[in-house]
Amino acid sequence: MTLPDRIATWLRERLAAAGADGFVVGLSGGVDSATTAALAVRAVGPEHVLAVLMPCHSQPEDTALGQLVADTFSIPTVTVDLSGAYDALLAALPPSDHPLAAANVKPRLRMITLYYLAQSRNYLVLGSGNKSELNVGYFCYDERTRALTTEGLKTYEELRPGDIVFSLDINTGQVIECPVADVYVFDYEGEMLAYGGGKGCKVDLMVTPNHRLLIERGGQLQFCRADALPRRPTPTPFPKPWTGQRTLPSVFEFDHSGIEANARRFAAMPIDEFLYILGLYIGDGNAQASGVMQPVKGSGKNRDPKTGRCVHVDASATPKEYTGYRTWFALPRGSKARSKLIALLEKNGIKYGVTDMQVWVHGRPFYRAVAECGTSAHTKRIPSWILRYPSEQLMRLLEGLMDSDGDERGYYYTVSRRLAEQVVELGCKIGKNVTLRARPPQTRIRADGVQIRSSLSYEISVYGNGRRWLHGAKFKRVPYCGVVWCPDIPGTHNLLVERNGRFLFCGNTKYGDGGVDLLPLGGLYKTQVWELARKLGVPQKVIERPPTPGLWPGQTDEGELGITYRELDRVLAAIEAGDTSGIKPTTLAKVRQMIARSAHKRALPPVFQPETEHATHET
């Protein structure tokens, strides 16, 4: 697949994930916006793209070239002359001698216009920033941090747009499910903030200083920069149980399809009771479907050749094979869980058998009901439809799990990785704190010299509603060189993340040039954008035009930067690759200084925290 097609596919996927109907693009007459518009047309067709021309005391050539691009790709246009709005705003503001004070009003007005038009049509705003301009624009978590999804824990390499993660509703604090709109991944070399991770610590974080933490203050959920966290203990929000789907059935109907008319049947069971039994099965159950040979007595008659008498036909010489279905619960006599199970089976009229160590139930419908959870310890799982139930019902499932493979301290044990991650989801949805620990295989020698090796297993702690606290003074500043990544979670801007088995609802970061919805050129250097523009058929006049921010007549990007884009891209690529040996020291220093000087544009503005400032001045 060619690069244009890959970007077009990417745009279509993001559009579908957002539930939007098209794209809005501001056409400035430059190559970046022209290339962005061409990619939008390639993705969804011109009928789902709106090009906006926004002159604001601009050069006539800007509007003419923008219209040329729209005509070339048959994109409908809207022209909004912002000159009057610009003049009115400046007239209302006190005068300033700084040349950028007035000039920077123009891009702000244009962004307001784009979002007005986008929201009017349920469109997304496409930005035209490229990699040379953005360099690195999104910071967040280190590469060891993972996100919990409905499919389990995922690394930044595994997480995809459309994956469902768990967030807190900012207004209610309730656990909800949200789709991932995008995942931003960058190479990063610089300072990180590390928190916790030691023995007994319930929080483990490694984030960039501008990362947004989710905290609770005055009963309200708020975001706070990691490097601005108060030095005193600050509570993180405790999740309120999720609502779930309250329209789900309140009784469980056993599936009797395909069984013989005289086979055993099972009455519908209240869902609370079924979920408890299912929890016991997931922990201590085993389901088997095996062949059973059973003799069949014939009803016809046959004459004995020796005596001449008629006898009944005995077909036992050719027995018929049936499939037998049996579900076992490894619950020894005297256990509390065994008594609870037997009481529920008797209450619901389900016949059962017992041994000193087990309880068993015959029947294909019962087998079907539990086999969906796996038939062996390593394949155990919770069916996804069950995890849609409200927290009140999920509590009964957890009760069954803990009565089977849990202990009095609140720890649950399993050898199934999938089940371990689902128990974390279960605990999260019912409003519990959860930790996860992988226990490596153990080897021991029996008295007779036989070596016994256990499997990799998982220990999940599901404990109360105690809050987790963050201390700004305990964040450690550590050097870091590696991948940083950040998911985009529209609406809530937070998700449940995991690092070294500790879980925390934490913020995501989308700001700076990411104020737009999508950046299709964000991974391309300027020189790559020029090449892509030629492939897409962008008019040559637009490609050859010197790039300009358009803040005043005659201004060009390269004039402001003091370096050509070709040279800048070469240096940025060398920095990204980690090999700057072929770059002049003066040029390298210049580019590094440019990156550092513009860092504030890629970060959330610093937030004053009275507690932090007060403590700093006191010391």
N, C-alpha and C positions, 0 to 999 in steps of 0.2 A: 504494500500500500504506500502510495506517495505521501510526502509530508503534507501537502494541501488536503488530501483525503483524510489523513489521520487527524488533522486539526478539525476538519469538518465533522468527522464522526464524534470527536470529543465534544464539540459544541452541541451536537444533537443529543448526546447522552446527558449533558448538563441541563439542557433545556427541559428534557423529559423529567429529570430528577426534581427540577424546581416546579414542575407543573405549569410552566409558562408557555406562551403562544408564539413568541418571536423575539427579535432583537432590535434594540435601538442603538444607532451608531452616530456619533457626532463627526461630520466631515469637515476637516480643517483645510483641506487642499494639500495636506502632506502625505508622505508615503505610508506612514504607520496607520492612519485612519483609513486610507484607501485600501490597504491590504486587509485590514480588519473587516471592512465592509464586504470585500470580495469573498473572504472566507465565510462570512455570515450567509451570503447568497449561495455559496457552494453547499452550505450545510442545510438550509431550509427553504431556499428559493427566494426570489426578490419580493414575492407577495407577503412574506413573513418578516421582512426587514424594513425598518423605517430609518431613513437618513435625515439627519437634522443639520441644517446650515444655520449657524449662529453668529452672524457678523456683529462686531461690537467695536465700532470705529476702526474696522479692519481694512486691509488693502483689498481693493476690488478683485485682485487676482485670486485671493483666498476663496471667495465665494464662487468665482468662475471655475476654478479647478475642482472644488468640491462638487459643483453641479456636473462637471465633466465626468467625474467618477460615478456619480449616481446614474447619469445617462448611459454610461458604458455598461453598467451591470443592471440596468432597468429597475433601479430601486426608487420607490416613491419617496418624495422629499417633503419636509416641512421647513419653512424658513422662519426663524424667529430673530428679528433684529433686536439685539439687546442694548443698542446704543442709548435708547431712551431710559431704560432701567438703570444702566450704568451711570448716566448723568444724574438721574434723580437720587440715586444712592450716594454719590459723591457730594451732591449738594446738601444732603442731610447730615453728612459726616463732617467733623472738623478737618481743616486742611492739614496736609502733611507734606514735608519736603522730601521724604524718602521715595525714591523712584519706584520701588516695588510695592509700596503700600497701595497705590491705586491700580497698578498693573495686575496684581494678583486678584483683584476683584473679578476680573473677566473670567478666569477658569472656574471660580466659585459660582458665578451666575450661570455658566454653561452647564455645570453639573446639576444645579437645581432644575434647569430646563429639561435635561435628559431624563431625570428621574420623574418629573411631572408627566412627561409623555409616556415613559415606560409603564408607570403604574396605571395610567389611564387605559392602556391597552393590554395589561398583563404581559408585558415584555420584560426582558432583561437588558441591562445596560452593558454594552461591551466596551472595555477600555482598550486603549491602543498602546499602552506602555510595553516596551520591549525589555529584554534582559540587560541590555547595555544601560538602560535608564534605571531599571529596578535594582540591578545587581542582586541583592538579596532583600526581599521585602517582607517575608513572613517568618517570625521566630516563634518558637514554642518549646516543644519537648525534645529530650534527647532520644537517641535511637533505641534505648532499652525500655522506653515507655510504650505500653500497648493500650489499645482501646477495647473495651468489652462490647461486643456486638451480639445480636441474636444468634449468630453462628459461632460464637465463642470469642476468645481473645485473638486480636489481630495486631501484627506489627504494622509499621508505616508502609512496608512493602506489600502487605496483604490487604490493607484497607482500601476499599474502592468506593467511588460515588454510588449512592443508592444503598449502601450497607446501613443497617439500622443500629443505632447506638442508644444508650440510656442517658437521659438528661434530666435536670430538675427544672420544672416550670418556675421561672423567676418570680412570678406573682404568688404562687401557692406553695412552692417547695415540694410539690408532688413529683414522683418519678414518672416520666413519660418516655415514649420511644420517638426518636427523631431520625430522619435520613441524613446521611452525609452528603453534602453538596459537592465537596471537592477535598483533595488532600494535597497540601503543599509541602514539598520536600526540597531541602537545600543543604549544600555543604557549608559548614560554619566553623570558623576558628575565632575563638574569643572567650569571654568570661561567661560562666554559667553559675546559677545559684542552686546549691544542693541542700536538701533538707532531709533529716531523719535517716532511715535505712538501717540504723543499728538495732541490736537485739532489744526486743521489748518496745521498740518504737512503732506506732501504728500508721505512720505516714512516711512515704518515700517518694521524693520528687527530685527531678533534675530539669530545670527550666532556664530559659534565657531571662535576663533581668526585666525585660519588658513584658513578660508573660502575665496574663491576667488570672489571678487567683479568685476563686469564688468563696466569699466569706459571708458571715451573718453579722449584722450590726443593727441594733435596735429592733430586732425581730424581722428585719428585711434582708433579703439576699442582695449582695452587692459584689461588684468586681473591684479588685485592688491589684495594682502592679506588685509583682513579687519584690522589687527593690524598694517599694514604698510601704511594705507591710509594717504595722506598728510593732515596736519592740516588746510590748507586753503581749500575753497570750490572747490570740484572736480565734474565736470559734469558727469552724467551717460548718456549713449547713448540714443538719441531719435530715436524711430523706424521709419525707412523709410517704406512707404506703400508696402504691399506685391504685388507680380506680379499676383498671381492667375493662373487659367487655361484659357489662352486666346483662346483656341479652343472651348470653350463652345458656344452654339447657341446665336446669337445676337438678335433673335426674340423668343417670347414665343408662342408656338403652343398650343391652347386649345384642350383638349381631348374630342372628339365627339363620342367615341366608345359607342355602346349600346343604343344610343338615337334614337327616332323615326325619320323617314325620314323628317317629316314636322316640327320637333322641331327647336327652335331657334339656330342659329349657330353664332360663333364668329370668326372674322378674326384674323390672327396672329398679335401680338402686339410687338413693339420694347421692348427689355428686360429692358432698362432704365425706360420706362414708366410703365411696368408691376411691376418692383421692387418698384417704388414709391407707386403705388396703394396697393401693398402687405404690405408695411410699414404702410399705413393708416389702412388697415384691421387688422393687428396684434395689433395695438394700439386701434382702435375704432370700430372694426368690429365684426360681429356675423353672423354665417352661420347656416341655418336651413333646414332640409329635413323633411317634414311632409306630412301626408296623406291628400289628397284633394278629396272630393266627388263631382263628376260632372255628371249631367244628360246626357244621350246619346239618341239622337233622332233617331228612326228607319226609314228606307226608305221603308220598306214593307207596305202592306195594310192589314186591318182586317175589317170584316163586323160587324157593330153594331147590336146586336141581337134584339134591340127594333125597330130600323128604317129600318134595312136591308141595310143601306148605308155603303159603304166602307170608312174607316177613316184611317189616318196615325197612326202608332203605336207610342205611347208615352212611352218610357222605363224609364221615370223618377221615376217610383215606385221602380225600382231596379237600382239605379245609380252605375256607375263604379268608383272605387277608384284609383286615381293616386297619385304619389309622387311628391310634389311640392318642388322646390329648390329655396331658396331666400337668398341673401346675403345683410346684412344691414351694413351701415356705420353711426355711431352715430355722425354726423357732423351737428350742427345746422345752420340754415339760417344766412348768414352774415359772417361765418368763412372763412378764407383764404383757408384752406384745402378743404372745400366743393367746392369752386370755382375751385380749381385745379383739383379735382376729376372729376367734371362734364365736364370740358374742355377736359380731357383725354378720358372720356367715349364717348363724342360726336365725338372727333377726330377719334376714332377707331370704330365708328359705333355701339356702344353698347347701347341698349335701357335701360332706367332707370326710376325709379319713385322717387318722393320726398315727404316729409312731412316737417313741420317746423323744425323738429329735426333730420331727417334722410334722407339718400339717399339709395335706394335699387335697386338691379339688380336681375332679374329672370334668371333662366337657370342652368341646370345641369353642363355644361362645366365650367361656371364661379365658381359655387359652388365647383367643384372638384379642381380648381386651388387654391382656398384660404383655403379650409377645411384642407389641409395638414398642415396648420399653427395652427391648433386647432380651436375649435368652441366655446370656452368660455374663459373668462379672465384667469382662473387658468391653462388652458391647452395650452396657446399660446406659440409658439416656432417658430424658423426660420429653415426651412428645410435645412439639411446639404448640399445638392447640391447647394443651393443658395450661401452659404458661400465659395464656390469654385471660385466664380467669381472674376475678378480683382478688385482692390480697386476703380477704377473709377465708376464701376457699383454699388459697395457696398455703395458708397456715396449716391446714389439715394435711396437705401433702408433706410439708416439712416435718410435722409431728410424726408421720409414718416413717419418713427417712431417718429421723433421729432415734426413733424407737427400734429401728433395725440396726443400722451401722453407725449410730452416734454414741456419744458418751455424756455423762452428767456434766462435763465442763463446757459443752456446747460445740464439740468438735465432731465433724462427720468425716468418714474415711471411705475411699473408693479407689479402685485401680483403673477406672474409666476416666480418661482425661475429659471427654465430652461431658460426662455427668458432673465432674468437678466444676467445670465452667458454668454449667447450668444451675448448680446449687448456688454459685455466686449470684447469678441472675435472680434466682428465687429469693435469696436473702435480701438483695437490693430491692426487689418489688414489694416485699412485706415490711420494709423499713428497718432492716438490721444492718449492723456493721459486719463486714466480711473480710477475712484474709484467706489466702490460698498458699499452701506450701507443698512443693513436690518432695516426696521422701524417696531417696535413691534406693535401689535394691540392696537388701541386706543378706549377708551370708553367715550362717552359723553351723557349727558342727555338733551333731547329736552325740549322745553318750556312746553309741555304737560306732562312731566314726563316720557316719553318713553325712555328707555335706548338703545342706538345705539352703536354697537361694530364693528369696522372696522377689516379687515383681516391683517395678516402679509403682508407687502409690501416691495418693494425694490426700492432704489433710486440709479441710475447710473449716475455719472457725466462723460460726454464725452466732454472734453474741449481741445482746441488748441494744439499747439505744443511746449509749454513752457517746458524747461528742468527741470529735477529734479537734485538737487545737494546734494552731500554728504560731510560732514565736518568731517575729522578725529578726530578733537578735541571734537566733540559732541557724539562720541561713548561712551557709559557707560559700564564699566566692572561690570557684575552682576554675583552672584553665581547661579548655575543651577544644578538641579538634575532631570533627566528625559530622554526622548527619543531624540536622534538626528538622522537625516536621510539625505540621499543624493541620488539623481537619477544619473544614468550614461547616458549622452546624447552624443553619439559618434559624432565626427565631429565638432560640435559647442561648446559643453561643457558649454552651458548656457540655461536658460529657463525662462519663465515668471512665477513668483511666487507671491503669495498673502498672506498678513498677516493683519488681521483686516481691510479688505476692500481696502488696498493700494497695488498697483501692481508695480513690478519692474523686469526688465530683470537682472538676476543675474547668477553668475557662479555655476558650480557644481565641485566637488572635486573627482579626481581619481588619486592617486599617491601612493608613498610608495610601498608596496608589490602589490598594485593594478596596477602596471605597466604591469602586465599580463592582458589578456582579461577576464578570468573567474577564480574564486577560488571555486571549488566545495567542498573543505574541510574547507573553511573559517569559517563555523559555528560549526565545531567539535573540541573538545579538542583532544589532542594527544592520550589519553587513548581510546577515541571513535574511532579514526582512526585505532588503533590496532584491535579493535573489528570488525570494518567494513572490514578491510583487510582479516580477517579470514573468514568472510561470503562470500567474493568475490573470495576466493581461491587463494589469493596471496601466493607464496611459503613461507613455514615456515622459511627458512633460511633468507629471506628478513625481515620477521616480527621480528625475534629474534635479528637481527643485531642492535647494539647500534646506535641510531640516531647521525648523525654527519654533520656539515656544510661542511666538506671536504676541509678546507683551508690548513691543514697540516696533515701529518701522525699522527695517534693516537688521533686526536682531537675528542671529543664527545660533544653532546649538553649538557648533564647533568653535565659533568665535567666543562664546561664553565659556566653553570648557577649556579652551586653549590647547586642544588636541583633536586630531581627526578621529572620526568614528572607527576607521580601519585600525588605527594604532590603539585606540582605547579597547576595542574588541580583542585585539591580540594580547594586550596586557591582562584584561579580565579573564580570558581563557587560560592564560598561564597561571594566574593566581588560583583559579578554580582547580586546575590540574595539579597544583602544588609544585610546579617547576618553573621558577622565574629566572633561571640561569641565563636565558637569552635576552633578558630585558635590561635596558640601561638603568642603573641605580636611580638616577634622577627622575626618569620617567616612572619607574615603579613607585618611588616615594610620592610623586605627584598624584598618581591614581589612588594609592592607599589613602592619601590625605582627602581626596575627593569623596571616597567611600565613607570615611569617618565624618567628614563635614556634613554629609547628607543623611547620616544615620537617624537623626531626629525625625526625618520625614517618614521613616519606616517604623516608627514606634508610637505607641499610645502616649499621649502627653503625660508628663509626670504629674502625680496627684499629691497635693499637700496633705499630710496626715498629722494632725495636732499632737498625737501621742509620740510619734517618731521625732518630730522636731523638738518637742519639749524635752524628751530624754536626751537628745543630742546636745542641746544647749546646757542642760544640767551637768553633763559630764564634761 
